[in-house]
Amino acid sequence: QVQLVESGGGSVQGGDSLRLSCAASGRTFSTYAMYWFRQAPGKERDFVAGIKASGASTVYADSVKGRFTISRDNAKNTVYLQMNSLKAEDTAVYYCAADGLRFFWRTHPISRDMGYWGKGTLVTVSS
């Protein structure tokens, strides 16, 4: 069982930066690939970024490539999302998720592949 708690959301201006954190409980955190998704009002939940259990590989949605960076610290059971050059279209609730399978890595993750979810943190970007 993995429990996830996001933090770091807030209201910023376009061009600003934010860093989201996701703290995980449990001893098995380091065996799960971790992902960030986001959901804007009235839209579906979309993939943002993912990182392998070891941290050795990452994958990004085209819309955030070059602006967002995902990282993890397995010693601290935490995954991060550094968001730079924020745009109004980045406004959404951001969710942290753990893969439904241990030791598995997806380069095209979708919501139903995830086994565990946090409750989300709201990011609002004003233009």
Sequence and secondary structure as in RCSB ss.txt:
>XXXX:A:sequence
QVQLVESGGGSVQGGDSLRLSCAASGRTFSTYAMYWFRQAPGKERDFVAGIKASGASTVYADSVKGRFTISRDNA
KNTVYLQMNSLKAEDTAVYYCAADGLRFFWRTHPISRDMGYWGKGTLVTVSS
>XXXX:A:secstr
   EEEE  EEEETT  EEEEEEE STTGGGS EEEEEE TTS EEEEEEE TTSS EEE TTTTTTEEEEEETT
TTEEEEEE S  GGG EEEEEEEESSTT   SS  GGGEEEE   EEEEEE 
